[in-house]
Amino acid sequence: MKHIFLTVLLAGATALPAATRQVSDAELLPKIGKALTEAMSIKDGELLLESTRPLPKVTVPNDAVVRVNILAIPPTGPQAFMRAQYEVLLDDQRAGVWIGFFRAQLIREVWITQAVANRHMTLDEVPLARKKVNVISLRTGVWEGKPEDTLRLTQAIGAGMVLQPRHVQRKPVVFRNQMIQGTYQLRALSIRMEVLALEDGAPGDFIRVRNKRSSKELRGLVIDPSTVRIQ
């Protein structure tokens, strides 16, 4: 009798369901954020998500490995409000497919102005500091480089602004209405001429110039403060 009772008890024990748990939003949301970061090839920032709709309730075995795989991403890249299609995998087996709606931030360490800066100030004069901020709405990106005296602002900007590429230009060494030397190389023949700069230019810039003798408009590469190479 004892033998029969023990056999029934063991059979009942093996029939008990495995212990399970429900994946919390606090666990699932970072996994979605990490998967989106990889899917959109974000390498220079941290993507933070806040779900604007309830996340799915996924029940999993206690020992299951939970992963998220992105099936469709926003075609325009990271946005302040976006949606994405994703699947939840349990030990590499699909548990379900959902479309998520998110409010997003892209946190990057960038250059921030500490005070009002005037147009044409060189960057070594502009009060700047590195700070982590949300840049997801800056569609033209952020400026990354070393603030130095060969660079200047294209416009006046206020305090607390993120430095963007459109704010920065190389400091010109040739200026509009300046007479400079133009050089033209034709095989072994080198020709020099006086030209009038029609616009400002930094080394490496192409600018419009006018031949003093013929009044013909040409295109020149700025070499230094007194020379352009005619193209």
Salt bridges, closest charged atoms under 4 A:
GLU27 OE1 - ARG21 NH1 2.92
ASP44 OD2 - ARG108 NH1 3.26
GLU50 OE2 - ARG103 NH1 3.08
GLU87 OE1 - ARG94 NE 2.60
ASP92 OD1 - ARG67 NH2 2.83
GLU109 OE1 - ARG130 NE 3.83
GLU144 OE2 - ARG108 NH2 3.43
GLU144 OE1 - ARG130 NH1 3.10
GLU194 OE1 - LYS212 NZ 3.36
GLU199 OE2 - ARG208 NE 3.67
ASP205 OD1 - ARG170 NH2 2.28
GLU217 OE2 - ARG208 NH1 3.51
